Structures are given as structure tokens and as C-alpha cells.
Amino acid sequence: MTRLLEPEFQAKPLKPNSTHVPIGDSKKIHRDKLAVEGLALGARFLCFAVKRTMPSDWNRPIDSFAKDDMDRLAKVPWYASRVSQTWRTSRYPGRLDQLIPNYHAYFEAAMTKLGEHGIELAGITMRIIDEIEFNRQVDRSGNKSTLLSECSLGLVRAAVTEFSNASEDIEVYCDKHGGRNRYHPLLTYMFDQEWFAIEIEGRDCSRYASKWDGHAMRIQFKVDGDSMFPSAAASIIAKCTREELMGRLNEFWGSTVAGGIAATAGYYVDAMRFAKQIEETATKLGLLRDQWWRKK
């Protein structure tokens, strides 16, 4: 699907002379010198496509798209506060309107391309699972894989309920959930024991058909699902949100640990270093390990 939308949309890193909107696998876009700016441009376009207004930063979209999690997130010290301008300046080496001065025109061209293919972005919704909530859900479900699938399909159910058009069928595009090939029991559980026909279950793609609220509905889980525009858009939104929240986390601990601490991207090897460096301070703050460290 994304190839039909080229050259206005491309899964490529942002360059100073780029004329495309970066939408696709976020790992392909979040690289090179303008990695963060590439994510920000893609996410800003998606916000524009939904709301027809340009967000000044990524805080307001987070509050809007993840509204069900905001009360809980506000109680987590390292996620509650906004990232300071100092951190933004060091993290974001250039402003989008300086780097890509004509990006508003590119947005209009991209909107025209979507219109030519009958594509409209009706809404965006997401979940933010902090460490405490993650550990609670893992204790309930027994493993991280089930948590991922239940949260993802919970979002699917909410989206098709809120945004589906009465006169149209529903098509749902998902990336594969790890190595899982069979989703039938999970689908019937998440959609109130609704009947699902198995069209295919395999290593490359698993696809199911059903009805929901009177609509014919098909849902597929595909390897390299980011090649489909809905999954690609979700990848950009998720990654941009993660970068914002990691900024809040790094700023909080960097200003709380005596002598400061090097920032982390949050991935396993460096996260272990980061955990060792904040553990003493976290204990002094009265925080249990399960409040700031994921069990799995």
C-alpha cells in the first residue's frame, strides 16, 4: 500500500533537501543525523491529517490520543513532567521549519495523494503502559506476549467501534506479534466470543474474517506489516511517543541522581547500566524495583 503513495510518502530517513513525508517502518526512518526530526515530521503530518491543525510539540497529541492512560501516567514522576526546552535543544539539533521550510506544501501534496486513493485518517488512539502497569498486567496475564496482543487488539476494538463508517466494511492491518501465527482464540476473547473464520494462518500472514456491529470485518497479521499504510502510521506514532517519554525519563533521573547520569535509549544492555546507576537513588526515594523496572 505504501508504494502506491510514493513519492509523497516514503519509508526513508529525513534529509535537509527531502520532499517526502516519512511514513513507514520507524526503524528505517529513525536513523542518520535527522532521526528524531524524521519521526517528528511524520507524526506531525498524521496529527495534521486528523485534526487539520499543526501541533506545536508532541505533548498535546499524547494527551489526546492516549487519554485513557493520562491519569495513571501523571502519577509516575519521570513521565508526568514535560521535557524542558534545554533537553529539547540538545536532543533536537534543528527545528523542522528551519530544516524543511516548505514542509507545509509537502503536507498538502500528501493530503492530495491520500484523497486520490480514497484514504482518510479518521482518528488515532494509543496506549501508554508504564512500568507499574506493565508489571501488573504481566502478573495477571502471565507473559509479555499476551499483554502485547491484548493491548493491541483492545485498541483495534476501540478504533473500529469509534471510527467505522456505517456504509463500509472494516479492514484491520496489524504487524505480526513476535513469532505468533495463531490469533483465533485471542480474537474471539477480545471481541466478546464473536465468531471468526480462519482464512489463513502461516509464518508470513494470518488472516481472519468476521462481523462486528453489523460490519463485515477482516483482520490480518502480516510479517513486515509496516509496508501497509495503517501499520506504518502506527509505527511512527508509537516511536515518536516513546522518544518523548524517554526524554522525560532521562531528564528526571539525570537531575535526580547525584552527579548526573548519561541518558539511555532504554534498550537492554544500556538499560542494565542505567538501572544500576539509579537503583540507590530510587531506593532513597522509597521506590520499589517493580515501580521503575519491567519484570520481563
N, C-alpha and C positions, 0 to 999 in steps of 0.2 A: 504493500500500500504506500509506503513512504517514497518509493521510486516514482510513483505517479505524481507526487507532489514536488519533485525536483524541477528546477533548481532553487525554488523559493525556500524549500526545507531540505536540509542536509544533515546527516549524522557526522559532521566534521568539526574539528576544533575551530574556534574563532580566530581570525586573523585581522590585523588593522584594516585591510582592504576587503574584508568579507562583505558579501551582499546577500547572504542567506540567513535564515533563522535556524539556529542549531536545535533540531529536534531529532532524537534517536537514542540509541543506547548511550546512557550518560557516561559510561566508561570510555567511549570513543570521543566524547566531547570534552570531558574534564581532563584535559592534558595540555601540554605545552604552556607557554607563558601566560596565555589568557584563559586558563582553565576555568577559573571562577566566573570570569566575565561571560564566557560562553554559556555556562549554566544560567547565569542571571538573565542573559538576553532571551534564551529560550523560555524560561519561566515567566519573564515579563510579558512576552508575546502571549502566552497561554492565559495569563491574567487579563490582558487586554482583550483577547478573543471572547472571554466570558463576560467581563464587566464593562468593556469599552472605555475603560479608564486606565491610566498608567500608574502602577503603584510606585511610590517614592522609595520604598525599601521592601524587604521581604517579611517584615513583622506583621503588617496588616493582612496579607494573604494567609499567613499561618493561622492567625486568629480566626479568620473567616472560614477557611477550608477544613480546619481541624477543631471546630468549635466544641465538639463533644469531649475533647481532651483538655481544654484550656484550664478549667477549674483545677483539675488534678495537677497539670503542669505548673501552675502558678505556685504550688506548694513545694516544688523542687527548687532549692536555692540557685543551682547552677543553670537552670533553664528559665527561671522566672524573669530575670532581668534582660533588658535589651543590650545588644552589643554596643560598646561605646564607639564614638567616632574615631578615637585613636586606633582601636583594633581594626575598624573598617579600613582606615587609611593604610595600615601596614598590610592588611590581607588583600585588599582590592587595589592593585597598583594603578588603576586608571578608571575614570568614570566612563560609562557606556556612551554618553553623549559627546565625550571628547574623542573616544576611540573610533566610534562608528557614528559620525554626526548625522547620517541620513537614515538611521535605522527606523524612524517612523515611516518613511516611504517604503522600506522593505516590509514593514508590518502590513501596510495597506496592500502591497502586492501579494503578500502571503494570504491575506484575507480573501482577496480576489480568487486566488488559486483554490482555496477551500470551497468557495462558493461555486466555482466551475464544476467541482466534483460533488456538489450537494452535501458538503460536510459542515456541520455547525457544532461548535463546542458549547453544549448546554450548561455544563457545570463541572466543578471539581470538588472532590471530597477526599479526605485522607485521615489516617490515624497516626498519632504520635504515641509510641509506647515507651515510657521512661523505664529506668532500671527497676524501680519498685514494682510497677505494674507488670513489667516483663516477668520478673521472678514470681509474682503472684499467679500469673497466667500459666507459667511453666509448671508450678506446683499443682495447679488444677488439671491441666491437660496431660502432663507427664513428659512432654518434649517440645523442643523449639519448632519442629516441623509442623506439628498440629497447630501451634499458636499462629505461625505464619499463615497457614491455609485458612484457619477460621477468621482471622482478622481480614485477610484479603477478600474472602467470599462474603464476609459481613459488609464490606464496602461495596461489593458488587450488588448485593441485595438492596442496600440503601440507595445506590445510584439508579438501578433500574426502576425502583419504586418511585423515586422523586423525579427522574428526568425522562422516563419513557414517554413517547408520543402515542396517543390513543389509536392512531391510524397506522402505526408501523410495527414491524416485528423487531425483536431485540437480538442483537449480535454482541457477544461479550468476548473480548480478546485478552488472554492472560499469558504471561510468561510461565514456563514450567516452574513448579515449586520444587527445587532441588532435583533429586532423581525420581520423584514420584511420577508414576504412569497412570495410576488408577484413582479417580476422583469421585466415582459414583456414590459410595457411602457418604462421603463428605458433603456432596451436593444435596442429597436427599435430607441430610441432617440440617444443613444451613437454610434450606428452602422449605422447611416445615413438612418434611416427608413427601414433597412433591415428586411425581414420577419423572424419571429421566431415562431416555433411550440412549444406549451406548452406540454411537456411530463408529467410533474408532478409539482404541486405546493402544498406544505404542510409544516407542522411545522418542520419536520426533514430534508427535502430536496426539493429544487425547481430546475427543470432541463429543459433546452430548447435546441432546435436543429435549425440550420440554415446553411447558406453557407456564406463564407467570402473570397473574392478574389479567387474564384474557388474551395475553400476547403470546404468539409463538416465539420461543426463545432458544437460541443455540449458544453454547459456551464452549470455547476451546482453550486448551493449554498447550502452548507451542514452544519448542526449542527456538531460541533467538526470537522470542516474542516481541522484542523491541523493534523488529522490522515492520510491525504493524503500528500505524499511527497512534491509536489509543494507548497501547502499552508504552510506546516511545514517549508520549506526552507524560504519562505517569512516572516514567523513569526520571525525566527531567525535574518534575515537581518534587519527587522524593529526594533526589540527590541535592537539590538546592536547599530544601528544608533541612536535610542532615548537615550541610555545611554551615547554615545559620546556627543550628543548635550546638554544633561542635565549637563554634566561635564563642557562644555563651559559656559553655563548659570550660574551655581553655581560659577565658578571661576570668571566670570566677576562681578557679584553682590557682591561676597564675598570680592573682592578687591576694590569695588567702594563705598559700604556703610560704613560710618564711624564706626569704631569699629568692622567691620566684621559682618558676618551673618551665621547662621547654614545652611548647604546645605539642599535642598529639593529634593525629588524624583518626585515632580510635581503632585502628586495626591491630590484630592480635599481638605481634611481637612488641611493637612500641607501646601498646596499651598495658602490657605487663610492666614495662619500665615506669609508665605513668602511675599505675596503681601502687607500686612500691613507694613512689615519691610522695603520694598524697595520703597514704594509709595512716601515718602518725597524726597528721593534721585532722583527718576525718574522725579518728578516734577521739581527739581532744574536743571536737565539735559535737560529740555524742552520737555520731552516725554509725550504725551497724553496717557491716560489709554488704549485706543484701540491699542496702539503700543506695549504694553507689557502684556496685559491681554485678554484672549479669552472671547468673549461675551457669549458663550454657551459651 
